[in-house]
């Protein structure tokens, strides 16, 4: 039998070595798959790296992909700190986009760009926070499983945006094509160094989240609630208030990521606007150990993997399914390394099996053995009792 036990913390150099080995193992597996399919592994990985960082345009695309991933992972990390398993990043991104689009569509055309962007950002934060607070409320007051609840909320949000896309907000000027009207031109995020300023927002948010978790009372309470809610309650903390506040912050930041993607690169609300960023951000948060600065680095690496996978499809004609498998193998290997950093698999020693006497001696012999053992065991006591009786008669 095998069981899983928590492992003591490893030194930093050993932890880095395990992470490097796990990623290398994933790359080797991906290389073997590529070779089995008839492609050159070295040419494929070379094209992947060049496609992600080899030119200014490639670098811009990589950072653009990384921005919503990083912001979403920062938001999810707050909930994960409290052991609130927020799997609803997809839905919160969508609702952030919905709220931001509503603001853009209902503000006057002459609204200043800065004011419109700020209002859309606030609306996106509010949309994500509301969507996260629904399962948060039921978790706090009804002990509902938030994993399933937040996951189901993703599909509800997707159904809402599909209804807006095909019916309620369908653009009449699209000549019958199902499409939502684009946001106003002045709502587009300005660029800096060729990339929209969402990367500045991501850096600022990383600093704020790091400061919140490490340097504030609320961050300390979030960490204590995550370690042990009964301990936090015994220490006088309002656990319900802390959890609801943390969930609102988590969902709000994820909703803000949706607004930034909408105003920075997409400009039109659609059912596919998330690009699976909500699920990918879960992997990023865990690979980063819920550390805000590390989240930025891992987000860029994951975005490079995604951008490079698109390039190898174009240059080397690698099928899209194979490119997706390459990403999956590397990510799963990295997650496996994180598992073995925290836990170890123990094999329990097998006890010798108890073999019935009938198997060894047969049914008849077993009765004799049992009978003899009973006579041996109780004979002494019976004999001693008989002698005691004779002694008593003699005395009489």
N, C-alpha and C positions, 0 to 999 in steps of 0.2 A: 504493500500500500504506500501511496505517496501523499504528502501533505505540504502545504505552503506555509512558510514561517517568515516573519519579518526579519530583515537583515540589519545588522548594525551599520551605522553610517560609515562609508568608505572614505579614505583620504581623497582629496580633490584630484590628485594626479591619477589615482586608480579609477575614479569615476569618469574622468576625461578619457582614459584609455579604453574603458568599457564602451563608452559612447562612440569613440572612433572605430573600435572594432566592429560594433554592431552596424554602423553605417557602411563600413567597408564590406562586411558580409552581404549586405543588401545590394551593393554595387556589383559584387562578384556574381550573385544570383541573377541579377538583371543582365550582366554580361553573358552568362551562360545561356540565358533565354534568347538573347539577341543572336548569339552565334548559332544556336540550334535552328533559328528561323532563317539563317543564311545571310545575315548582315554582319558587317565588321564591327565588333564591340568598341574598338579603339576609335574608329572613325565616328561612331555614333555618339560616344561620350564627348569626344572633341567637339563635334557639331553642337551638342547640347550646351557645353560651357560657352562656346563662342556665341551661340544664339542668345544666351542670357547676359553676357558681359562683354562681348567682342566688339561692340560699336556703341556710339552714343545713343542711337535709336533703340538698340537692344536694351541698354541700361535703363533708358527712360521707361520702356515697356515693363521691365522687371520691377522697377520701383512703383509704377502705377498699379501693378497687380498686388504688390506687397502692402500698400497703404490700407485698403479695407481689411486685409487679413490681420494686420498688426492691431488696428483699432478694435476689431471684433475680439481678438484674443485677449486684449487688455481688459475689455469688459467682462468676458467670461471668466477671467482669472479671479476677479473679485468674488463672483458667486462660488467658484470652486474653493476659494479659501474658507468659506463657511460650510463646506460639504453640501452646498446646494448645487445639484448637478443640472445646470442649465444647458439643456440640449436644444434649446429653442432659438439659437442664433439666427437661423434662416428666417424664421417668422418675425423676429425683432428687426432684422435688416429690412424686410419687406415693409413692415409697418412704419419704420422710420422714413422710407422712401414715399409711402403713401401720404403721410402727414406733410412731408416737405413738398410733394407735388401739389397737394391741396392748397398750401400757402402760395406757391408760385402761380397757380391758376386763378387765384382769387385776389391777388394784389394788383393795383393799377400798373399799367405798362410803364409809367414814368417813375416808378419807385426806384430810389437809388440802389445801386448794386450791393453796396456794403450792408445796407439795412435789410435788403431782401435775403441776402445770404445768412445774416444773423438770425432772422426770423425763421428761415428754413431749417437752420441748425437747431434752434430751440424746439421747433416742431418735430424734427426727426428724433431728438432726445426724448421728447414727451411721448411720441408714438412707441418707441422701443421700451420705455419705462412702463407704460400702461400695459403693454403686451406681456412683459415679464412679471408685473405685479399680480396678474390674474392667477397663474399657478403659485406664485409666492404667497398670496393670501390663503389659498387652500392648503398649502403645505403648513403654514404657521398655525392656522385655526382648525384644520380638519385632518392634519397628518396625512395628506394625500401624497402619493408618490410623484415627486416633481419631475423625475426622468421621463416617465410616460406622458405626463401632463404637458411639459414643454415641447416634447416631440410632436404630440398631436396638434399643438397650437401652430406648428409650422404649416401643417396642411390646411388649417383653417385660414391662415394668412394668405397662403397660396390661392385658395379658392376665392378669397375676397379680391385679390388683385386680378384674377382671371375674370371675375364679374365686371370689375372696372374696365378692364382691357377690351372686353368684347361687347359690353352693354352700356354701362353708366357713363364712363368717361371716353367713349369711343369718339375719335376725332372725325367730325363731318368732312373736314378738308382732305381726308386720306383717301377719298374716292372709293369707299367701300372696303378698304383694307383695314383689318382690325388693328388699331394703333391708338395709343393715348397721346394727346398733344404734348409736345416737348415743353420743358420749363423755359422761362423767359431767358433771353440772351444775357441780360445783366446778372442773372443768377449763376452763370458759369463761374467756377472758381478760377481766379487768375493763376498764372504759371510763374514759377521762379526756377531758374536754371533748367528750363525745358520741361519741368514737371509741375502739375498743379499743386497748390499750397497745402494740399492734404497731408503731405509728408511733414510739414511743420506742425500741423495739428497732431499727428501721430507722435512726434518727438515730445511735444508739450504734454500730451496725455500720459505718455510713459513716465515722465518726471512727476506728474501729479499723482498718478496711481502709486508709484514707488513711495512718494512722500506720504500719501494717505495711509498706506498699509504699514509703513515703518515708523512714522513720526507723529501720528495723530491718535487721539483717544478712540475715535471710531475704528481706525485700522486695527488698534490693539484689541478692541472688542470683537471685531470680525475674526481675528485670528484665534481668540480664545473660544468663541462660539464654534468655530470649525474644529478645534481640538476636542472640546467637550462642552456641549450645551448645558448639562447639569452643573458642571463646575462654574460656568459663567453665571448661571442662575443663582448658585450658592454665593458667588462673589457680589451679588447685588446688581448684576447687569440686567437690563430689560432685553431679554433674548429675542422676543417677538419684534420689538422695535428695531433692534440691530439687524435682524435678518431681513425685514421688509426694506429697510434703508439700503442695505447692501444689494438686494435684488433689484431695487429701483435704479441704483447707480449702474449695476451691471447691464440691465436692459437698455438704459438710456444711452450708455456709451456704444452699445451695439447698434442701436437705432441711429446714432450719430454717424457711425461708419456707413450705414446705408445712404444717408443724406450726402455724405462726402463722395461716395461712388456715383450717386445720381448727378450731383452738380459738378463733379470733376472729370468724368470720362464718358458717362452713358447718356445723360441728358433727357432720357425718356423712360418712364416707368413701364416695365414689362414683367411677365411672369418669370422670366429667366434672369432677372437683374442680379440675383445673388451670386450666380456662378459657383454655388456650393461653398461660398466663403464661410458660412456659419458652421459647417461641419469641418472644414479644413482648419478653422481657427481652434477647434477643440484639440486637434492633434498638436497644433503649435503651442497652445497653452501648456499641455502636458510635457512636451519635449523641452520646454523652457523652464520647467519646474515652477511655474506660476510667477516667475521673476520678470518684472516689467522691462528692464534693459535687455534681458536675453530674448524676450519676445520679439523685439525689433530685429535682432540678428537672425533668428530662426525664420521670421516672416520673409525676410529677403531671400534666404536660402530656398524656402519652399516656393516662393514666387519665381526664382531662377529655374527651379526644376520644372515648373509649369510652363514658363516662357520657352525654355530650351526644348521641352517636349513638342511644342508647336513647331519649332524650327526644324527638328529632325523629321517631322512628318512632311514638311515642304521640300527640304533639300535631299533627304535620303529616301523619301517615299516609304518611310516606316508607317505601318498602319496605326491609326489613332488608338485602336484597342491595345496594341503593343506598347505604345507610349504611355497609356494609362497604367498598364501592368508594371512598367518600369518604375513609375512614380509610386505605385502601391507597394512594390517589393522593398524599395528603399525606405519608405515611411514605416512599414510594418517592422522592418528590421530595427529601425531606430526606436520604435515603441517597445520592441522586445528587449532591447538593451536597457531601457528605462525600467522595465519590469524586473530584470535581474539585478539592477542596482538596488532595488528596494526589498526584494523578496528572494528567498531561496527555496528550492524544492528538496524536501527531506524524504528519504526512503525509510519507513519504519522497519525494524527488524521483525522477521517472521517468527512467530511462535511455533514450536513443533506441534504438528497436528495430533489430536487425541484420537487414537484408533480404538474402536470398540473391541471388546474381548472376543465377540463372536467372529470377527474377521480373522483373528489370529488362531483361536483354539477351536472354533466351531461351536454350534449351539449346545451340544451335549457336554463337551469338555468345559465350557464356560460355566455350566451349572455346577459341575464338580468343583471347579476352582473356587467359585463363589461360596459353595457349601463348605469346603474345607477351610476357607479363610474365615467364614463366620464361626465355624467350630473352634478354630484356633483362637479367634478373637474373644469369643465368649466362654470357651471351655475353662479358661483359668478362673474366670469369675464364678462359673457354676461349681467348679471343683472346690474352690475356696469356700463357697457358701455351704457346700455339703459338709466339709470338714468343720465348719463353724457350728452346724447343726449337731453333729456328733459330739462336739465338745460340750455343747449346752446340755445334751442328754446325759453325758457322763457326769457333769456337775450336779444335775438333778438327782 
